[in-house]
Amino acid sequence: MEGELTLTQRVLIRAAKLISIKENWIQGYAFGTKNGDPYGSYCSLGALYRAAYEELGVPMQIGGKNRVVERAYINSLRMLRQRRGKEGIAAFNDAPSTTYDDVKNLFCKAVRAALDTGDYEKT
């Protein structure tokens, strides 16, 4: 791989790092409070949002209208969706049969694919 990482790649890598701590992953909610941080735990989608905001150095603001953050989130989400097929990421994350390892593996696959292809960099 040559050159700098794309924003999509950086967001996916950061989200994978966030998810890599098992105690940070949750089901049923985008975010949960942990150690006083209202965004301290997250589902798959929440991890992507937090990673996009952090990567861009923008304070977290759910429901905000930051187009760059939204684009980074959507492009990263596309990479996850490609690894899941028709099942949505929220449904996958929240399914009772989904384990932490399932989610972690999904992020690993998406990061590998993004690094191999650089797809979805339209920011």
Residue frames as a rotation matrix with the C-alpha (Angstrom) as fourth column:
MET 1
0.585 0.811 0.000 0.00
0.811 -0.585 0.000 0.00
0.000 0.000 -1.000 0.00
GLU 2
-0.502 -0.784 0.365 1.39
0.800 -0.581 -0.148 3.35
0.329 0.218 0.919 -1.03
GLY 3
-0.470 0.258 0.844 0.76
-0.030 -0.960 0.277 6.83
0.882 0.105 0.460 0.28
GLU 4
-0.832 0.219 0.510 -1.44
-0.555 -0.320 -0.768 7.98
-0.005 -0.922 0.387 3.08
LEU 5
-0.751 0.659 0.050 -4.44
0.626 0.734 -0.265 6.12
-0.211 -0.168 -0.963 4.39
THR 6
-0.492 0.690 0.530 -7.82
0.146 -0.535 0.832 7.35
0.858 0.487 0.162 3.20
LEU 7
-0.533 0.398 0.747 -10.32
-0.811 -0.493 -0.315 8.77
0.243 -0.773 0.586 5.67
THR 8
0.571 0.774 -0.273 -12.46
-0.683 0.633 0.364 5.64
0.455 -0.021 0.890 5.32
GLN 9
0.209 -0.589 -0.781 -9.48
0.258 0.803 -0.537 3.44
0.943 -0.089 0.320 6.14
ARG 10
-0.768 -0.554 0.321 -8.54
-0.109 -0.380 -0.918 5.56
0.631 -0.740 0.232 9.14
VAL 11
-0.143 0.807 0.573 -12.11
-0.964 -0.246 0.105 5.55
0.226 -0.537 0.813 10.49
LEU 12
0.687 0.408 -0.601 -12.39
-0.345 0.911 0.224 1.77
0.639 0.054 0.767 10.13
ILE 13
-0.180 -0.840 -0.511 -9.05
0.332 0.437 -0.836 1.21
0.926 -0.320 0.200 11.85
ARG 14
-0.786 -0.087 0.612 -9.99
-0.457 -0.585 -0.670 3.55
0.416 -0.806 0.420 14.71
ALA 15
0.234 0.949 0.209 -13.42
-0.928 0.154 0.340 1.91
0.290 -0.274 0.917 15.08
ALA 16
0.505 -0.129 -0.853 -11.79
0.019 0.990 -0.139 -1.54
0.863 0.054 0.503 15.12
LYS 17
-0.637 -0.768 -0.074 -9.48
0.161 -0.039 -0.986 -0.34
0.754 -0.640 0.148 17.91
LEU 18
-0.470 0.553 0.688 -12.47
-0.849 -0.496 -0.181 0.98
0.241 -0.669 0.703 19.86
ILE 19
0.602 0.763 -0.236 -14.28
-0.705 0.646 0.292 -2.35
0.375 -0.009 0.927 19.45
SER 20
0.008 -0.689 -0.725 -11.12
-0.126 0.719 -0.684 -4.31
0.992 0.096 -0.081 20.29
ILE 21
-0.919 -0.198 0.340 -11.81
-0.344 -0.017 -0.939 -3.70
0.191 -0.980 -0.053 24.00
LYS 22
-0.646 0.682 -0.343 -14.58
0.498 0.717 0.488 -6.16
0.579 0.145 -0.803 24.84
GLU 23
-0.410 0.477 -0.777 -15.96
0.816 -0.188 -0.546 -4.08
-0.407 -0.858 -0.312 27.71
ASN 24
-0.774 0.082 -0.628 -16.61
-0.218 -0.965 0.143 -1.20
-0.595 0.247 0.765 25.29
TRP 25
-0.868 0.432 -0.245 -18.96
-0.156 0.230 0.961 -3.19
0.472 0.872 -0.132 23.03
ILE 26
-0.632 0.744 0.217 -22.71
-0.271 0.051 -0.961 -3.12
-0.726 -0.666 0.170 23.72
GLN 27
-0.811 0.516 0.275 -25.90
0.517 0.414 0.749 -4.37
0.272 0.750 -0.603 22.12
GLY 28
0.002 0.975 -0.222 -29.24
1.000 0.000 0.006 -2.61
0.006 -0.222 -0.975 21.84
TYR 29
0.797 0.187 -0.574 -27.98
0.268 -0.962 0.059 0.98
-0.541 -0.201 -0.817 21.95
ALA 30
0.754 -0.563 0.338 -25.65
0.200 -0.294 -0.935 3.09
0.626 0.772 -0.109 19.82
PHE 31
-0.316 -0.851 0.419 -23.84
-0.210 -0.368 -0.906 4.40
0.925 -0.374 -0.062 22.92
GLY 32
0.684 0.448 -0.576 -23.66
0.498 0.289 0.817 3.76
0.533 -0.846 -0.025 26.62
THR 33
0.636 -0.442 0.633 -22.06
-0.636 -0.765 0.105 5.67
0.438 -0.469 -0.767 29.47
LYS 34
0.669 -0.535 -0.516 -18.79
0.636 0.772 0.023 4.28
0.386 -0.343 0.856 30.78
ASN 35
-0.200 -0.788 -0.583 -16.54
0.971 -0.241 -0.007 5.97
-0.135 -0.567 0.812 33.34
GLY 36
-0.044 0.288 -0.957 -18.53
0.339 -0.896 -0.285 9.21
-0.940 -0.337 -0.058 33.05
ASP 37
-0.853 -0.260 -0.453 -18.20
-0.334 -0.397 0.855 9.33
-0.402 0.880 0.252 29.24
PRO 38
0.099 0.993 0.067 -21.67
-0.524 0.109 -0.844 9.28
-0.846 0.048 0.531 27.62
TYR 39
0.722 0.073 -0.688 -20.07
-0.672 0.308 -0.673 7.73
0.163 0.948 0.272 24.52
GLY 40
-0.101 -0.877 0.469 -17.76
-0.959 0.211 0.188 5.35
-0.264 -0.431 -0.863 26.41
SER 41
-0.605 -0.037 0.795 -19.34
0.095 0.988 0.119 2.14
-0.791 0.147 -0.594 25.12
TYR 42
-0.174 0.421 -0.890 -20.87
-0.872 -0.485 -0.059 1.51
-0.457 0.766 0.452 21.73
CYS 43
0.572 0.351 0.741 -22.39
0.145 0.846 -0.513 -0.91
-0.807 0.401 0.433 19.28
SER 44
-0.119 -0.632 0.765 -20.87
0.897 0.262 0.355 -1.38
-0.425 0.729 0.536 15.83
LEU 45
0.347 0.334 0.876 -22.57
0.754 -0.655 -0.049 1.74
0.558 0.678 -0.480 14.46
GLY 46
0.995 0.024 -0.092 -21.70
0.081 -0.726 0.683 3.80
-0.051 -0.687 -0.725 17.51
ALA 47
0.272 -0.962 0.030 -18.04
0.476 0.161 0.865 2.81
-0.836 -0.221 0.502 17.17
LEU 48
-0.135 -0.280 0.950 -18.05
0.985 -0.139 0.099 4.03
0.105 0.950 0.295 13.56
TYR 49
0.720 0.461 0.520 -19.61
0.408 -0.886 0.221 7.36
0.562 0.053 -0.825 14.58
ARG 50
0.875 -0.424 -0.236 -17.18
0.064 -0.383 0.922 7.89
-0.481 -0.821 -0.308 17.43
ALA 51
0.027 -0.916 0.401 -14.24
0.737 0.290 0.611 6.94
-0.676 0.279 0.683 15.21
ALA 52
0.140 0.078 0.987 -15.34
0.892 -0.443 -0.092 9.38
0.430 0.893 -0.131 12.49
TYR 53
0.937 0.234 0.261 -15.65
0.099 -0.890 0.445 12.25
0.336 -0.391 -0.857 14.96
GLU 54
0.671 -0.735 -0.096 -12.33
0.133 -0.008 0.991 11.43
-0.730 -0.678 0.093 16.61
GLU 55
0.024 -0.699 0.715 -10.51
0.920 0.295 0.257 11.00
-0.391 0.651 0.650 13.32
LEU 56
0.149 0.123 0.981 -11.69
0.708 -0.706 -0.019 14.41
0.691 0.697 -0.192 12.18
GLY 57
-0.783 -0.535 -0.318 -11.04
0.587 -0.463 -0.664 16.02
0.207 -0.707 0.676 15.55
VAL 58
-0.424 0.747 0.512 -14.66
-0.350 -0.656 0.669 17.14
0.835 0.104 0.540 15.90
PRO 59
-0.810 0.189 0.555 -16.47
-0.535 0.148 -0.832 17.00
-0.240 -0.971 -0.018 19.29
MET 60
-0.846 0.530 0.057 -19.11
0.530 0.826 0.193 14.25
0.055 0.193 -0.980 19.42
GLN 61
-0.629 0.731 -0.262 -22.54
-0.573 -0.665 -0.479 15.53
-0.525 -0.151 0.838 18.51
ILE 62
-0.736 0.443 0.512 -25.21
0.564 0.819 0.103 12.95
-0.373 0.365 -0.853 17.73
GLY 63
0.341 0.922 0.185 -27.71
0.847 -0.217 -0.485 14.31
-0.407 0.322 -0.855 15.26
GLY 64
-0.028 -0.444 -0.896 -25.28
-0.058 -0.894 0.445 16.96
-0.998 0.064 0.000 14.09
LYS 65
0.903 0.412 0.118 -25.08
0.130 -0.001 -0.992 18.03
-0.408 0.911 -0.054 10.48
ASN 66
0.065 -0.948 -0.313 -21.36
-0.626 -0.283 0.727 17.69
-0.777 0.149 -0.611 9.85
ARG 67
0.810 0.356 -0.465 -21.24
-0.579 0.365 -0.729 16.46
-0.090 0.860 0.502 6.25
VAL 68
-0.042 -0.905 -0.424 -17.64
-0.788 0.291 -0.542 15.28
0.614 0.311 -0.726 6.40
VAL 69
-0.663 -0.126 0.738 -18.33
-0.658 0.568 -0.494 13.19
-0.357 -0.814 -0.459 9.51
GLU 70
0.348 0.891 0.291 -21.50
-0.538 0.444 -0.717 11.78
-0.768 0.093 0.634 7.95
ARG 71
0.662 -0.160 -0.732 -19.67
-0.690 0.251 -0.679 10.88
0.293 0.955 0.056 4.74
ALA 72
-0.460 -0.888 0.001 -16.83
-0.781 0.405 -0.476 9.22
0.422 -0.219 -0.880 6.66
TYR 73
-0.416 0.420 0.807 -19.38
-0.589 0.552 -0.591 7.25
-0.693 -0.721 0.017 8.69
ILE 74
0.638 0.762 -0.108 -21.36
-0.550 0.354 -0.756 6.16
-0.538 0.542 0.646 5.61
ASN 75
0.353 -0.584 -0.731 -18.28
-0.773 0.258 -0.579 5.13
0.527 0.769 -0.360 3.63
SER 76
-0.711 -0.622 0.329 -17.02
-0.691 0.530 -0.491 3.07
0.131 -0.576 -0.807 6.57
LEU 77
-0.105 0.783 0.614 -20.45
-0.576 0.455 -0.679 1.55
-0.811 -0.425 0.403 7.10
ARG 78
0.649 0.313 -0.693 -20.49
-0.760 0.280 -0.586 0.44
0.011 0.907 0.420 3.46
MET 79
-0.297 -0.844 -0.447 -17.31
-0.725 0.504 -0.469 -1.53
0.621 0.185 -0.762 4.04
LEU 80
-0.746 0.109 0.657 -18.91
-0.503 0.555 -0.663 -3.30
-0.437 -0.825 -0.359 7.01
ARG 81
0.273 0.962 0.023 -22.11
-0.658 0.205 -0.724 -3.98
-0.701 0.183 0.689 5.07
GLN 82
0.291 -0.229 -0.929 -20.20
-0.873 0.333 -0.356 -5.58
0.391 0.915 -0.103 2.22
ARG 83
-0.767 -0.635 -0.094 -18.87
-0.517 0.698 -0.495 -8.14
0.380 -0.331 -0.864 4.70
ARG 84
-0.698 0.552 0.456 -22.39
-0.306 0.347 -0.887 -8.98
-0.648 -0.758 -0.073 6.02
GLY 85
-0.825 0.464 0.324 -24.51
0.539 0.472 0.697 -9.32
0.171 0.749 -0.640 2.91
LYS 86
-0.221 0.849 0.480 -28.19
0.291 -0.412 0.864 -8.42
0.931 0.331 -0.156 3.22
GLU 87
0.401 0.390 -0.829 -28.35
0.882 0.080 0.464 -8.31
0.247 -0.918 -0.312 7.02
GLY 88
0.637 -0.111 0.763 -28.05
-0.084 -0.994 -0.075 -4.79
0.767 -0.016 -0.642 8.39
ILE 89
-0.418 -0.905 -0.085 -25.21
0.073 0.059 -0.996 -3.97
0.906 -0.422 0.041 10.76
ALA 90
-0.444 0.313 0.840 -27.52
-0.862 -0.404 -0.305 -2.89
0.244 -0.860 0.449 13.62
ALA 91
0.672 0.737 -0.076 -29.55
-0.704 0.667 0.243 -6.11
0.230 -0.109 0.967 13.31
PHE 92
0.368 -0.646 -0.669 -26.35
0.151 0.751 -0.642 -8.15
0.917 0.136 0.374 13.24
ASN 93
-0.603 -0.672 0.431 -24.83
-0.257 -0.348 -0.902 -6.33
0.756 -0.654 0.037 16.23
ASP 94
-0.420 0.517 0.746 -27.99
-0.906 -0.291 -0.308 -6.64
0.058 -0.805 0.591 18.32
ALA 95
0.320 0.545 -0.775 -28.95
-0.500 0.792 0.351 -10.22
0.805 0.275 0.526 17.46
PRO 96
0.715 -0.001 0.699 -28.94
-0.672 0.272 0.688 -12.43
-0.191 -0.962 0.194 20.57
SER 97
0.889 -0.365 0.275 -26.79
0.396 0.916 -0.063 -14.95
-0.229 0.165 0.959 18.69
THR 98
0.579 -0.707 0.406 -24.11
0.083 -0.445 -0.892 -12.37
0.811 0.550 -0.199 17.81
THR 99
0.627 -0.471 -0.621 -21.03
0.764 0.214 0.608 -12.59
-0.154 -0.856 0.494 19.99
TYR 100
0.662 -0.507 -0.552 -18.33
-0.253 -0.845 0.472 -10.04
-0.705 -0.173 -0.688 20.68
ASP 101
-0.350 -0.861 0.370 -15.94
0.090 0.362 0.928 -12.14
-0.932 0.359 -0.049 18.58
ASP 102
0.116 0.483 0.868 -18.38
0.946 0.211 -0.244 -12.01
-0.301 0.850 -0.432 15.64
VAL 103
0.955 0.276 -0.109 -18.36
0.248 -0.945 -0.214 -8.21
-0.162 0.178 -0.971 15.75
LYS 104
0.338 -0.912 -0.233 -14.60
-0.353 -0.352 0.867 -7.98
-0.873 -0.210 -0.441 16.20
ASN 105
-0.355 -0.457 0.815 -14.07
0.506 0.639 0.579 -10.32
-0.786 0.618 0.005 13.23
LEU 106
0.549 0.620 0.561 -16.41
0.823 -0.280 -0.495 -8.25
-0.149 0.733 -0.663 11.07
PHE 107
0.892 -0.264 -0.366 -14.36
-0.222 -0.963 0.154 -5.14
-0.393 -0.056 -0.918 11.78
CYS 108
-0.070 -0.971 0.229 -11.12
-0.158 0.238 0.958 -6.99
-0.985 0.031 -0.170 11.02
LYS 109
-0.120 0.104 0.987 -12.50
0.857 0.512 0.051 -8.15
-0.501 0.852 -0.151 7.66
ALA 110
0.841 0.504 0.197 -13.68
0.537 -0.731 -0.421 -4.63
-0.068 0.460 -0.885 6.80
VAL 111
0.588 -0.712 -0.384 -10.30
-0.393 -0.666 0.634 -3.10
-0.707 -0.222 -0.671 7.70
ARG 112
-0.314 -0.728 0.610 -8.47
0.233 0.563 0.793 -5.67
-0.920 0.391 -0.007 5.57
ALA 113
0.184 0.472 0.862 -10.80
0.953 0.128 -0.274 -5.03
-0.240 0.872 -0.426 2.63
ALA 114
0.963 0.191 -0.189 -10.45
0.164 -0.975 -0.150 -1.26
-0.213 0.113 -0.970 2.95
LEU 115
0.252 -0.949 -0.189 -6.65
-0.396 -0.280 0.875 -1.51
-0.883 -0.146 -0.446 3.06
ASP 116
-0.353 -0.369 0.860 -6.64
0.518 0.688 0.508 -3.83
-0.779 0.625 -0.052 0.05
THR 117
-0.018 0.489 0.872 -9.00
1.000 -0.013 0.028 -1.80
0.024 0.872 -0.489 -2.12
GLY 118
-0.898 -0.259 -0.355 -9.26
0.314 -0.944 -0.104 1.75
-0.308 -0.205 0.929 -0.78
ASP 119
-0.472 0.791 0.390 -12.90
0.662 0.025 0.749 1.63
0.583 0.611 -0.535 -1.89
TYR 120
0.413 0.895 -0.170 -15.52
0.833 -0.296 0.467 4.19
0.368 -0.335 -0.868 -0.94
GLU 121
-0.351 -0.530 -0.772 -13.23
0.723 -0.677 0.136 7.14
-0.595 -0.511 0.621 -0.50
LYS 122
-0.111 0.426 0.898 -15.50
0.836 -0.448 0.316 9.86
0.537 0.786 -0.306 -1.79
THR 123
0.478 0.282 -0.832 -14.92
0.781 -0.570 0.255 12.55
-0.402 -0.772 -0.492 0.82
